Amino acid sequence: MRRAGLCVATCAAFLSLLAGGANAAPFARSGLVRASHGDPFASCTADDVAGQPGANYPATEVEPWVDVNPANTANLAGIWQQDRWSDGGSRGLVAGVTFDGGATWKSIVIPKGSRCSGGIYDRTSDPWLSFGPDGDLYAISLALSHDATVSAILVNRSVNGGLSWSDPKTLIHDTKADTFNDKQTITADPTNAEFVYAVWDRGRSGAAGSDVMFSRTTDGGLTWEIARAIYAPNTAESSVGNQIVVQPNGTLVDITEWSTNAGDFVAVLQSTDRGVTWSAPKVVATQRAVNVREPDTNKLVRVGAELPEIGVDPTTGRLYAVWMDSRFSNGSIDEIAFSRSTDGGLTWSAPIKVNKTPSTISLLKRQAFTPSVEVAANGTVAVTYYDFRKNTSASGVPTDYWLVHCHSGCTNRANWSETHVAGSFNVKRAPNARGYFLGDYEGLAAVGAGFRVFFAHPTSSDRANVYFAKVGP
């Protein structure tokens, strides 16, 4: 009887943790594997590397994104820049595909974007992809000339989990540098397989500022609507880093950094009719990002400081936003800010710091950067980021990758728990693209009650590779 009573008490406590008590139940990391292999462009001469400006970093893979197939959760697809240039873009984009939950990965070149992939553009950049509820997969890319006077947004589609891809559809093609297209993302509607949404920012021809551009397909990728501005103020306002999520009721919410004469803000735009009409920007919070610098010599680390990210609870529709912010250090260093909305983005909680970097170490070691956010089916929220907490006086700058998660009460910093994902690795080995560069963003996806992490880091032999890990109960 005593043993039975102990079992009942223990099991009840365990089930309470799984259900999501005030404090986050422990997570563990498993399945850390390298997802990128080899350089498919090693023998390519079509893009005339020697004739282009800037320095190229062969056999490097940076700025990855990842998604999971809702029709087959053992099928995940990632995407990254292959062979990054110092002054922007890469020689092409490559997808990494797994059908065994991430144990093994196959690399497939995204076709007909860059010259090395059979396309007409010198470079490609800003990779992103998204699975639809039927398992169709969409990849979006920025294609550009080496001098950035030409820019285009392209979408490829795969109907076999990423093993092969269609030729791209061109959503927009501009031939003036002051109308440059940038920072595009793509979101397949989880509530309707026919709808997929693309969003990006575009500089205004002959004027300051930029517009939020949008296109969608309503027939599963067969055709795309003419790209149009969903926010185009007649001022020097600008928007960058747009990303759309879809709430369970079908409402679209786009997060962006919105810059005005009054300052910089994290903001959201909403659409209740699948993108036909949109609200004006609604402020989430002010944004006070500063440059990230490695602690030893104060050299820049290139990060997406201006890029907020957003996650949505697939059941409740709650929204979660993360971004880099210096508000927690009186403007000295960037750390990871977090805010929540329970009313579809109309109002937001006061930002809190969610990175668990110790506050007792020196200031530059406390920097945390490049956050991603995702929400599991049971409502658990996870955020990933890099930091320098393990840096020492030895040569190199040790850098680590972390995941924090929260089951409930996520507006209270005490309810977040941290898991070490990978590291330490020397960030000074990363490609130099206006600073040591691993990506303006990194990948994160949810599977069941856990998460799948997809991120870049240097090794002793390579400047940057893409790695995959499972983190969960």
C-alpha positions, 0 to 999 in steps of 0.5 A: 500500500505504501508503494502504491501511494508513492507511485500515485503521488509520483505519477501525479507530479510527473503528469502535472509537469507534462501538463505544464505547471508554473515551472518548466519541466526539464528538457534534454537535447538528443540527436545532434547531427550535421545536416549539411554535407559537401559543396554542390557548387565546388566545380561551378564556373557559371557565376565567374567567382573571380569576376565578382566583387567581394570575397566568397567563402566556399563550402560554408552553409549559413542562415538555415531555416527548417519546417516539419511536414504535418502529413509525415512528421518524420519528414523535415526539410531545411534550407540554407545559403551555400557558399556565402559572399562577404558583400551579400548573398550566396552562390545558391540555396540548398535544401536538406531533407530527412525522412527518418526524423533527422537521423540522416539528411540529403542535400538538394540544390534549389533549382534555377535561382542562381547561375550555379543552380541553372538560373539567371542571377549571380546570387541568392539569399534569405532562404525560407520554406514552409510545408502546407497541411497536405505535405506540399513544400514551398521555398522562397528566395531572394535572387540578385545581381552581384551589384544589387541593381537587380533583385527578384523574389522566387518561389519553388514547390516540392510535392515529394517532401523536398526531394525534387523541386519545380522551376521557380515562379517569379513574384517580382523582378526589379532592375533598380537598386533603390527598389531592392527587394529583401528579407522575404518569408513564406507561410503555407496556410495550415487551415487551407492547403490552397493558400500560401503567403509571401511577404517581404520589404521593398525600397521605394523608387526614388524615395526614402523608406520601404513598403511591405510587399505581399503575394499569395497563391489560392490554388496550391502554388500553380499561380501567384497574385501580382505582388502588391504593397499591403503597407505603403506610407507616404513618408520615410517609414520603413519595414523590414523582417516580415513574417506571417503566422496563421491563427486557428481561425484563419487570421493572418498576423505579420510581424515586422520592424517598423521604423518611423520618425518616432523611433523603431518598433516591433509591430504587427499587421493583421488580415481577417480575409486571408490577405485581401485587406490588412490593418495598419501596423499595431505596436508590440513594443519599442525596439532598442537593438544595438550592434553585437560585438565579440568580447575579445577585440570588439569586432562586429558579429553580423546578426539580424538585430532588426528582425523580430520573429513570431510564433502562434499556438496552433490550438489557442491562437496565442501569439508570441514575439521575440527580438533583440533588445538592449532595454535590459542593460540600459542600452549597453548590449542586446539580449532576447526580449519576449512578449505575448498576445492573447487577443490576436495581436491587439495588445501585448504583454510588457517585454521580459528577458528570456535568455538565461545568460548569467547576469554576473559575468562581464557585460560583453559575455552577456550578449544574446542574439539571433532568437527564434520562437516556436510553439508546440502542439501542447502550448509549450513555447521555445526560444533559441539563441546564441551567447558568449557566456563561456568566453575566456581569455584564450584565443578564439571566442567560444560561442554556444547555442541554447534553447529556453522553454516555458509551459505556462505563465510565460510572461514571468521570467522564472517560468522559463528553463534552459537547455544547452544545444551545442557548443562551444565553437569559435565564432571568429571562424565564421564567414565575414559578411560585415561581421562574423556571420552565421545568419540573420536567423536560425531554424526552429520547428515543433514536433509533438511536445518537443522541438527541432533545432536547425542552426549554423556553427563553425568547426575546426575544419569548416567556417560554418556547417548546418546542424540539427538537434532534437530538444524536448521532454 
